[in-house]
Amino acid sequence: MTKIELAMARRGVSNIKLARTLGVSEGSTSAWKRGYVCVPKKHRQKLAETLGVKVEDILDARGLALLADEEGNCSEPL
Protein backbone atom coordinates (compact mmCIF):
# COMPACT_ATOMS: atom_id res chain seq x y z
CA MET A 1 0.00 0.00 0.00
CA THR A 2 1.25 3.51 -0.76
CA LYS A 3 1.10 6.64 1.36
CA ILE A 4 -1.46 8.09 -1.08
CA GLU A 5 -3.70 5.06 -0.62
CA LEU A 6 -3.40 5.31 3.16
CA ALA A 7 -4.21 9.02 3.15
CA MET A 8 -7.20 8.44 0.88
CA ALA A 9 -8.52 5.74 3.19
CA ARG A 10 -8.05 7.89 6.29
CA ARG A 11 -9.89 10.82 4.69
CA GLY A 12 -12.56 8.67 3.04
CA VAL A 13 -11.62 9.95 -0.42
CA SER A 14 -12.50 7.65 -3.30
CA ASN A 15 -10.51 7.45 -6.52
CA ILE A 16 -13.32 9.12 -8.48
CA LYS A 17 -13.71 11.91 -5.91
CA LEU A 18 -9.98 12.58 -6.00
CA ALA A 19 -10.00 12.63 -9.80
CA ARG A 20 -12.91 15.08 -9.90
CA THR A 21 -11.34 17.34 -7.28
CA LEU A 22 -8.07 17.50 -9.24
CA GLY A 23 -9.73 17.69 -12.66
CA VAL A 24 -8.00 14.58 -14.02
CA SER A 25 -9.09 11.13 -15.14
CA GLU A 26 -9.73 8.34 -12.69
CA GLY A 27 -7.05 6.36 -14.51
CA SER A 28 -4.51 9.07 -13.71
CA THR A 29 -5.25 9.05 -10.00
CA SER A 30 -5.22 5.26 -9.97
CA ALA A 31 -1.76 5.19 -11.57
CA TRP A 32 -0.48 7.87 -9.19
CA LYS A 33 -1.67 6.15 -6.05
CA ARG A 34 -0.08 2.86 -7.10
CA GLY A 35 3.24 4.56 -7.89
CA TYR A 36 3.17 3.61 -11.59
CA VAL A 37 3.62 7.18 -12.85
CA CYS A 38 4.72 10.47 -11.38
CA VAL A 39 2.15 13.00 -10.21
CA PRO A 40 2.62 16.10 -12.41
CA LYS A 41 4.05 19.04 -10.47
CA LYS A 42 0.94 21.12 -11.16
CA HIS A 43 -1.21 18.60 -9.21
CA ARG A 44 1.07 17.78 -6.26
CA GLN A 45 0.07 20.56 -3.88
CA LYS A 46 -3.68 20.17 -4.51
CA LEU A 47 -3.34 16.40 -4.09
CA ALA A 48 -1.63 16.85 -0.73
CA GLU A 49 -4.16 19.46 0.42
CA THR A 50 -7.07 17.23 -0.56
CA LEU A 51 -5.58 14.38 1.45
CA GLY A 52 -4.60 16.56 4.41
CA VAL A 53 -0.88 15.80 4.19
CA LYS A 54 2.36 17.41 3.02
CA VAL A 55 3.60 16.65 -0.49
CA GLU A 56 6.86 15.23 0.86
CA ASP A 57 4.91 12.83 3.10
CA ILE A 58 3.32 11.03 0.15
CA LEU A 59 5.66 11.57 -2.83
CA ASP A 60 9.36 11.15 -3.48
CA ALA A 61 11.41 13.84 -5.25
CA ARG A 62 10.35 12.49 -8.66
CA GLY A 63 6.66 12.61 -7.79
CA LEU A 64 6.17 8.87 -7.31
CA ALA A 65 4.03 7.59 -4.46
CA LEU A 66 5.95 6.42 -1.41
CA LEU A 67 5.23 3.00 0.04
CA ALA A 68 4.24 2.43 3.65
CA ASP A 69 5.10 -0.58 5.76
CA GLU A 70 3.13 -1.74 8.81
CA GLU A 71 4.91 0.81 11.00
CA GLY A 72 4.15 3.70 8.65
CA ASN A 73 7.74 4.05 7.44
CA CYS A 74 8.28 5.11 3.84
CA SER A 75 10.26 3.52 1.08
CA GLU A 76 10.33 4.00 -2.67
CA PRO A 77 8.20 1.87 -5.03
CA LEU A 78 9.87 -1.13 -6.65
N, C-alpha and C positions, 0 to 999 in steps of 0.2 A: 504494500500500500504506500502511496506517496503522501507527502505533506499536504498537497492540494486536496487529495481525496479525504484525508482526515479533517481538514478545515471545513470542507463542504459538508461532511457528515455532522460535525459539531454545530454548524450554523443552520443545518437543515436546508441546504441549497442544492437543488437538483441540477443535473447537467443542462437541461433545457432552460431553467431559470438563469443559470450562470451565462449561458449563451445569449439569451435575450438581453440580459443586463449589459453585457459587453458588446452587443451588436455584431456577433459572429455566429458561425454555424455551430450546431451541436457537435458535429464531427471535429471541429477545431478544438473545442473545450475538452472533448473526450481524449484527443491525442495529447493535449497539454497535460491533463491530469495524470496520464499514464507515463509521461516522460518520453513519448515518442518523438515529439518535435518541440522546438523552443517556442516559448510565448513571445510574440513580437513585443518589442520595447514599448510601443504605444499602448499596449493593453496591460502591462505588468502592474502599474500602480492601481488601476481600477480593479483588477483581479484581487490584489491584496486587500484593498479597502472593502470590497464586497465580502471577502472571507474573514475580515477582522484581524488580519495579520500583517506583518511587515513583508515586503517583497523578498528580502534576504532570508526569511524564515521558511519560505516555500520553494524558492528557485535558486539554482546555482548561478554563477557569473554569466553563463551562456544563455540562461533563461529556461533551462530544463528543470522539471520537477524533481525535488529532492525526495529520497526515500526515507521512510521512518521504520525503525525497528520497534520491538515491544516496549522499549524504554523511552521511546520518543527521540532517540538520537538520529541524526541525519547522515546519509551517505549519498553518493551520486548513483544515478541509474546505471544498470549494466549496459 
